[in-house]
């Protein structure tokens, strides 16, 4: 199924069979027990072998004509249907039952506590309030949020809960850093700020494009507070010169930076194909001076409040506003340097 044969297959067989395990507490050890299933705990090959083991699950899901994403032991199912199309909606229920059956046959367990059903938009939720996934030993009703690789996603994709959690945790760490600030050098304090604050703000930033101004302002307040603690700037001093001196792009521009970097990588074959499939170069109906300038096609949308936040719509708008010399950068490193310089000028030159 995965093309492993001959000597390589024999090596894997030798690696996975006739292994033993025991438990050791202080100076006492249990007797050895043969491991009949699974892989060596903590091994480098563990994640890869688990991914190979989970490959047949994709065939089970595709049988129901449902889109999905898998990452390690996390599987997400996606379906788009009108609220009154109960036949198509029922496919989710049937698919989850087959997934659970496949798992039970392959010594895996579907975690009922982490199985979440999200419905959107709001109009659809109102019409499908009675929707429920009925499995053998538990039922799943529509929830309001689900955690996906550290990001809290809500039914409206407003990211209110996610931003609340990020800001709360960031301020908690920032208070602790502020207590130590006088005992730290600028270099050491900057390390702590980047490790505990900036890394949290930057995580999956591209998802936050199109979020409400109030939510982005909450993140900006965290960045402002971090800059004040790091530089010992007083509370009522203007923060823009401080951010500029630190070479920190404000939150809105950091989000644009992440999206545009993803765009460049997608256009140059350095990102997943499903992102490249969402964008296309603009082809004018007749020969124009702009032809060949690297512009992207801006798709038409019906609702700017929802569709305007999509990668396929937001990306062309941001990309087309870039200077041509930035779009035509030869390498990722050159693009990143030119892009940050350009966004920095937009953020602070005014």
C-alpha positions as CSV (number, residue, x, y, z in Angstrom):
1,X,0.0,0.0,0.0
2,X,2.9,2.4,0.7
3,X,5.5,0.7,-1.5
4,X,7.7,-0.8,1.3
5,X,9.0,-4.2,0.2
6,X,12.1,-6.4,0.4
7,X,14.8,-5.6,2.8
8,X,13.0,-2.4,4.1
9,X,9.9,-4.4,4.9
10,X,12.0,-7.0,6.7
11,X,13.6,-4.3,8.7
12,X,10.3,-2.9,9.8
13,X,9.1,-6.3,10.7
14,X,12.1,-6.9,12.8
15,X,11.8,-3.5,14.4
16,X,8.1,-3.9,15.4
17,X,7.9,-7.6,16.5
18,X,9.2,-9.5,19.5
19,X,9.6,-6.4,21.7
20,X,9.1,-6.5,25.5
21,X,8.2,-3.9,28.0
22,X,8.4,-3.5,31.8
23,X,7.6,-1.0,34.5
24,X,10.3,0.4,36.8
25,X,9.5,2.3,40.0
26,X,12.4,3.4,42.1
27,X,14.5,0.2,42.5
28,X,11.7,-2.2,41.7
29,X,11.0,-3.6,38.2
30,X,8.1,-5.6,37.0
31,X,8.5,-8.8,34.9
32,X,8.9,-8.5,31.1
33,X,5.7,-8.6,29.0
34,X,5.7,-9.1,25.3
35,X,4.3,-6.2,23.3
36,X,1.8,-7.6,20.7
37,X,0.6,-4.2,19.4
38,X,1.8,-0.7,18.9
39,X,5.2,0.9,18.4
40,X,8.1,1.7,20.8
41,X,7.1,4.6,22.9
42,X,9.0,7.9,22.3
43,X,10.8,6.6,19.2
44,X,11.6,9.0,16.3
45,X,9.8,6.7,13.9
46,X,6.6,6.7,16.0
47,X,4.8,9.6,14.4
48,X,5.6,8.4,10.9
49,X,4.6,4.8,11.6
50,X,1.3,6.0,13.2
51,X,0.6,8.1,10.0
52,X,1.1,5.1,7.9
53,X,-1.1,3.0,10.1
54,X,-3.9,5.7,9.7
55,X,-3.7,5.8,5.9
56,X,-6.7,3.5,5.3
57,X,-8.9,5.8,7.2
58,X,-8.9,8.2,4.2
59,X,-10.5,5.5,2.1
60,X,-13.2,5.1,4.6
61,X,-14.0,8.8,4.7
62,X,-13.8,9.3,0.9
63,X,-16.5,6.6,0.4
64,X,-19.0,9.1,1.9
65,X,-17.9,12.0,-0.4
66,X,-16.8,14.1,2.6
67,X,-13.7,16.4,2.7
68,X,-11.3,15.9,5.6
69,X,-8.0,16.8,7.1
70,X,-5.8,14.6,9.2
71,X,-2.9,15.5,11.5
72,X,-1.4,12.8,13.6
73,X,-4.4,11.4,15.7
74,X,-6.6,14.4,14.9
75,X,-9.2,13.9,12.1
76,X,-11.6,16.6,10.9
77,X,-14.6,16.1,8.6
78,X,-16.1,18.9,6.5
79,X,-19.3,19.0,4.6
80,X,-21.2,21.8,2.8
81,X,-24.9,21.5,2.4
82,X,-28.1,23.5,2.5
83,X,-30.0,23.2,5.9
84,X,-32.9,21.4,4.3
85,X,-30.6,18.8,2.5
86,X,-30.9,16.2,5.3
87,X,-29.7,13.4,3.0
88,X,-26.3,15.0,2.5
89,X,-26.1,16.1,6.2
90,X,-26.8,12.5,7.3
91,X,-23.6,11.5,5.5
92,X,-21.6,13.0,8.4
93,X,-23.5,10.7,10.8
94,X,-22.9,7.6,8.6
95,X,-19.2,8.6,8.1
96,X,-18.5,8.9,11.8
97,X,-20.1,5.5,12.4
98,X,-17.9,3.9,9.8
99,X,-14.8,5.7,11.2
100,X,-15.7,4.4,14.7
101,X,-16.1,0.9,13.3
102,X,-12.8,1.0,11.4
103,X,-11.0,2.2,14.6
104,X,-12.5,-0.6,16.7
105,X,-11.3,-3.1,14.1
106,X,-7.8,-1.6,14.2
107,X,-7.4,-1.4,18.0
108,X,-8.0,2.4,18.1
109,X,-10.5,4.3,20.2
110,X,-12.7,7.3,19.0
111,X,-12.4,9.8,21.9
112,X,-16.0,10.8,22.6
113,X,-14.9,13.7,24.9
114,X,-13.0,15.3,22.0
115,X,-15.6,14.7,19.3
116,X,-17.1,18.0,18.5
117,X,-19.8,19.1,15.9
118,X,-19.7,22.7,14.6
119,X,-22.5,24.2,12.5
120,X,-22.3,27.5,10.6
121,X,-23.4,30.1,9.7
122,X,-25.9,31.2,12.3
123,X,-28.9,30.9,10.0
124,X,-28.1,27.2,9.4
125,X,-27.6,26.6,13.1
126,X,-31.1,27.8,13.8
127,X,-32.6,25.4,11.3
128,X,-30.4,22.4,12.4
129,X,-30.7,22.9,16.1
130,X,-32.0,19.3,16.4
131,X,-29.0,17.8,14.5
132,X,-27.2,15.1,16.5
133,X,-24.6,12.4,15.7
134,X,-25.8,9.2,17.2
135,X,-23.1,6.6,17.9
136,X,-23.2,3.4,19.7
137,X,-22.2,4.7,23.2
138,X,-22.5,8.4,22.9
139,X,-24.3,11.3,21.1
140,X,-22.8,14.5,19.8
141,X,-24.8,17.7,19.6
142,X,-23.7,20.9,18.0
143,X,-21.2,22.8,20.1
144,X,-20.0,26.4,20.0
145,X,-16.2,25.9,19.9
146,X,-13.6,23.3,19.0
147,X,-9.8,23.3,19.6
148,X,-7.8,22.6,16.5
149,X,-4.0,22.3,16.9
150,X,-4.0,25.0,19.6
151,X,-6.5,27.3,17.9
152,X,-10.0,27.6,19.3
153,X,-12.4,27.7,16.4
154,X,-16.0,28.9,16.9
155,X,-19.0,28.4,14.7
156,X,-19.0,31.9,13.3
157,X,-15.2,32.0,12.8
158,X,-15.0,35.2,14.9
159,X,-12.2,33.7,17.0
160,X,-13.6,35.5,20.1
161,X,-12.7,32.7,22.5
162,X,-9.3,32.1,20.9
163,X,-8.3,35.7,21.2
164,X,-9.6,35.8,24.8
165,X,-7.5,32.9,25.8
166,X,-4.4,34.2,24.0
167,X,-4.6,37.6,25.6
168,X,-5.3,36.2,29.0
169,X,-2.4,33.8,28.9
170,X,-0.1,36.5,27.4
171,X,-0.9,39.0,30.1
172,X,-0.3,36.4,32.8
173,X,3.2,35.7,31.5
174,X,3.8,39.4,31.0
175,X,3.0,40.2,34.6
176,X,5.6,37.6,35.7
177,X,8.2,39.0,33.3
178,X,7.5,42.5,34.6
179,X,8.3,41.4,38.1
180,X,11.7,40.2,37.0
181,X,12.4,43.0,34.5
182,X,14.8,45.0,36.7
183,X,16.9,41.9,37.3
184,X,17.2,41.2,33.5
185,X,19.3,42.6,30.8
186,X,17.5,43.9,27.7
187,X,18.7,40.9,25.7
188,X,17.4,38.4,28.3
189,X,14.1,40.2,28.7
190,X,13.7,40.2,25.0
191,X,14.2,36.4,24.9
192,X,11.5,35.9,27.5
193,X,9.1,38.2,25.7
194,X,9.6,36.4,22.4
195,X,9.3,33.0,24.0
196,X,6.1,33.6,26.1
197,X,4.4,36.6,24.4
198,X,5.3,37.1,20.7
199,X,5.2,33.4,19.9
200,X,1.6,33.2,21.2
201,X,0.5,36.2,19.2
202,X,2.1,35.0,16.0
203,X,0.7,31.5,16.2
204,X,-1.6,30.9,13.2
205,X,-1.9,34.7,12.7
206,X,-3.1,34.2,9.1
207,X,-6.4,32.9,10.4
208,X,-7.2,36.2,12.1
209,X,-7.5,38.2,8.9
210,X,-10.9,39.9,8.8
211,X,-11.5,39.6,12.5
212,X,-13.3,42.5,14.2
213,X,-11.4,45.6,15.0
214,X,-12.1,45.1,18.7
215,X,-10.6,41.7,18.7
216,X,-7.4,42.8,16.9
217,X,-7.2,45.7,19.3
218,X,-7.0,43.2,22.2
219,X,-4.0,41.6,20.6
220,X,-2.5,45.0,19.9
221,X,-2.8,45.9,23.6
222,X,-0.8,42.8,24.5
223,X,1.9,43.8,22.0
224,X,2.0,47.3,23.4
225,X,2.2,46.1,26.9
226,X,5.1,43.8,26.0
227,X,6.9,46.6,24.4
228,X,6.5,48.8,27.5
229,X,7.7,46.1,29.8
230,X,10.7,45.3,27.6
231,X,11.8,49.0,27.1
232,X,10.6,50.2,30.5
233,X,8.4,52.7,28.8
234,X,5.9,54.6,30.9
235,X,2.2,53.8,30.7
236,X,1.1,57.0,29.0
237,X,4.0,57.5,26.6
238,X,3.2,57.1,22.9
239,X,3.8,53.5,21.9
240,X,4.4,53.8,18.1
241,X,8.0,55.1,18.4
242,X,8.7,52.2,20.7
243,X,7.4,49.6,18.3
244,X,9.3,51.2,15.5
245,X,12.5,51.2,17.5
246,X,12.0,47.5,18.3
247,X,11.3,46.8,14.6
248,X,8.0,45.2,15.6
249,X,5.2,45.3,13.1
250,X,1.8,46.1,14.6
251,X,-0.7,43.3,14.8
252,X,-2.7,44.1,11.7
253,X,0.5,44.3,9.6
254,X,1.9,41.1,11.1
255,X,-1.3,39.3,10.0
256,X,-0.9,40.7,6.5
257,X,2.8,39.6,6.5
258,X,1.8,36.0,7.4
259,X,-0.8,35.9,4.6
260,X,1.5,37.4,2.0
261,X,4.3,35.0,2.9
262,X,1.9,32.1,2.5
263,X,0.9,33.5,-0.8
264,X,4.4,33.8,-2.1
265,X,5.2,30.2,-1.0
266,X,1.9,28.9,-2.6
267,X,2.8,30.6,-5.9
268,X,6.2,29.1,-5.9
269,X,5.3,25.6,-5.0
270,X,6.5,25.9,-1.4
271,X,3.1,25.5,0.3
272,X,0.4,22.8,0.2
273,X,-1.3,22.4,-3.1
274,X,-4.8,23.1,-1.7
275,X,-3.6,26.7,-1.0
276,X,-2.3,27.1,-4.5
277,X,-5.6,25.9,-5.9
278,X,-7.4,28.8,-4.2
279,X,-5.6,31.5,-6.1
280,X,-4.9,32.2,-9.8
281,X,-3.1,34.8,-11.9
282,X,-5.2,37.6,-13.4
283,X,-5.7,37.3,-17.2
284,X,-7.1,40.5,-18.7
285,X,-9.6,40.1,-21.5
286,X,-7.3,42.1,-23.8
287,X,-3.7,43.0,-24.0
288,X,-2.9,45.6,-21.3
289,X,0.2,47.2,-19.8
290,X,-0.5,45.4,-16.6
291,X,-0.4,42.0,-18.2
292,X,2.5,40.0,-16.8
293,X,2.7,42.1,-13.7
294,X,1.9,39.2,-11.4
295,X,-1.5,40.3,-10.3
296,X,-4.0,37.7,-8.9
297,X,-7.6,37.2,-9.8
298,X,-10.0,38.7,-7.2
299,X,-13.1,36.4,-7.1
300,X,-16.6,37.8,-6.8
301,X,-18.3,37.2,-3.4
302,X,-21.8,37.6,-2.3
303,X,-21.3,38.6,1.3
304,X,-18.2,40.7,2.2
305,X,-18.7,39.9,6.0
306,X,-18.0,36.2,5.4
307,X,-16.5,35.7,2.0
308,X,-14.3,38.7,2.4
309,X,-12.3,36.8,5.1
310,X,-11.6,33.8,2.8
311,X,-8.0,33.2,1.8
312,X,-9.1,33.1,-1.9
313,X,-10.5,36.6,-1.6
314,X,-8.2,38.3,0.9
315,X,-5.0,37.1,-0.6
316,X,-5.4,38.7,-4.1
317,X,-6.3,42.0,-2.6
318,X,-3.2,42.1,-0.4
319,X,-1.0,40.7,-3.1
320,X,-2.1,43.1,-5.9
321,X,-1.4,46.1,-3.6
322,X,2.3,45.1,-3.2
323,X,4.9,47.0,-5.3
324,X,6.0,44.9,-8.2
325,X,9.6,44.6,-7.0
326,X,8.3,42.9,-3.8
327,X,6.1,40.4,-5.8
328,X,8.9,39.6,-8.1
329,X,11.4,38.7,-5.4
330,X,13.6,35.7,-6.5
331,X,13.8,33.9,-3.1
332,X,11.8,33.6,0.1
333,X,14.4,35.4,2.1
334,X,14.5,38.3,-0.3
335,X,10.7,38.5,-0.3
336,X,10.5,38.4,3.5
337,X,13.0,41.3,3.7
338,X,11.3,43.4,1.1
339,X,7.9,42.7,2.5
340,X,8.7,43.6,6.0
341,X,10.4,46.8,4.9
342,X,7.3,47.7,2.8
343,X,4.8,47.0,5.6
344,X,7.1,48.8,8.1
345,X,6.8,51.9,5.9
346,X,3.0,51.6,5.8
347,X,2.8,51.2,9.6
348,X,5.1,53.9,10.7
349,X,5.9,56.4,8.0
350,X,2.6,58.2,8.4
